[in-house]
Amino acid sequence: MVTVYRVDYARKTKLPIGVVLDRRETERLHNYQDMLLLARRLFASDTEDAANIVIDASQVRRIFPERTRDCAAR
């Protein structure tokens, strides 16, 4: 689940407006870009408003999981 925000650049605020669910079974190469595109399609009222729609990058799944000590030792 990724939180979607509408940014007001004049006031420098981010307002949460909804969420986008990632239900894909496998990882894809461009997870962040794909989720942002989906969020903009769902929540932007027009093409100008799409620039104000952002997602939290820390919530997007990474392509390669970080190695743990157990994996690095093998």
C-alpha positions as CSV (number, residue, x, y, z in Angstrom):
1,M,0.0,0.0,0.0
2,V,1.4,3.4,-1.0
3,T,0.1,6.7,0.3
4,V,-0.8,9.3,-2.4
5,Y,-0.4,13.0,-1.6
6,R,-1.4,16.3,-3.2
7,V,1.3,18.8,-2.9
8,D,0.6,22.5,-2.5
9,Y,3.9,24.1,-3.5
10,A,2.8,27.6,-2.5
11,R,2.1,26.6,1.1
12,K,4.7,23.8,1.1
13,T,2.3,21.2,2.4
14,K,1.5,17.6,1.5
15,L,-2.1,16.4,2.0
16,P,-2.8,12.7,2.0
17,I,-5.6,12.0,-0.5
18,G,-5.7,8.2,-0.8
19,V,-3.7,5.0,-1.3
20,V,-2.7,2.8,-4.2
21,L,-2.4,-0.9,-3.7
22,D,0.4,-2.9,-5.4
23,R,-1.1,-6.3,-6.0
24,R,1.5,-7.6,-8.5
25,E,2.9,-11.0,-7.9
26,T,6.4,-10.3,-9.2
27,E,8.8,-7.4,-9.0
28,R,9.0,-5.1,-11.9
29,L,11.9,-2.9,-13.1
30,H,10.2,0.5,-12.6
31,N,8.1,0.1,-9.4
32,Y,8.2,3.7,-8.4
33,Q,7.4,5.1,-11.8
34,D,4.6,2.6,-12.3
35,M,3.0,3.4,-9.0
36,L,3.3,7.2,-9.5
37,L,1.7,6.9,-13.0
38,L,-1.2,4.9,-11.5
39,A,-1.7,7.4,-8.7
40,R,-1.7,10.3,-11.1
41,R,-4.3,8.5,-13.3
42,L,-6.6,7.8,-10.4
43,F,-6.3,11.1,-8.4
44,A,-5.5,13.9,-10.8
45,S,-8.4,16.0,-12.1
46,D,-6.5,17.1,-15.2
47,T,-3.1,17.1,-16.8
48,E,-2.0,20.2,-14.9
49,D,-3.1,18.7,-11.5
50,A,-1.0,15.5,-12.2
51,A,2.2,17.5,-11.4
52,N,0.8,18.0,-7.8
53,I,0.3,14.3,-7.2
54,V,3.2,12.5,-5.5
55,I,3.7,9.2,-3.6
56,D,6.0,8.3,-0.7
57,A,9.1,6.7,-2.2
58,S,9.9,4.9,1.1
59,Q,6.7,2.8,0.8
60,V,7.4,1.4,-2.7
61,R,8.9,-2.1,-2.9
62,R,12.5,-2.3,-3.8
63,I,13.7,-4.5,-6.7
64,F,16.5,-6.2,-4.8
65,P,16.1,-6.9,-1.1
66,E,18.9,-5.8,1.1
67,R,21.4,-8.5,1.9
68,T,21.5,-9.9,5.4
69,R,24.6,-11.2,7.1
70,D,23.4,-14.8,6.5
71,C,23.1,-14.3,2.8
72,A,26.4,-12.4,2.4
73,A,28.3,-15.2,4.2
74,R,27.3,-17.9,1.8
